[in-house]
Amino acid sequence: MTSPTRLPHVALTARMWQILRRCYRGQRPTLVLSRALDMLAGADGHLEPDGRIKTGRRP
């Protein structure tokens, strides 16, 4: 994947902000959301065991 020139802005919902404030107090929201996205992608089977994104190609 090529790197975009500008990263997209992600708007938080009121519920997301409430969870971040209450459950992850003192942690940087971007790091919490990054971990959550990694966990979701892994659970959905989109990542290799080493964390790389699956491409569908096999060596």
C-alpha positions, 0 to 999 in steps of 0.5 A: 500500500502506498502512503497517502499524502494526507491521513484521513481524519477520524471523527469520534462518536460520543460513545467512543469518547466516553469509553476512551475517557472512562476505560483508558484514562491517562492513555493516549487515545490514538494509541488505544485506537491503534491497538483496537484496530490491530486487535480487530484486524487480527480477529477478522483474519486480515493479519499474518501471525507476525502482524503484517497485512495479508495480501492474498498472495502465497510465496 
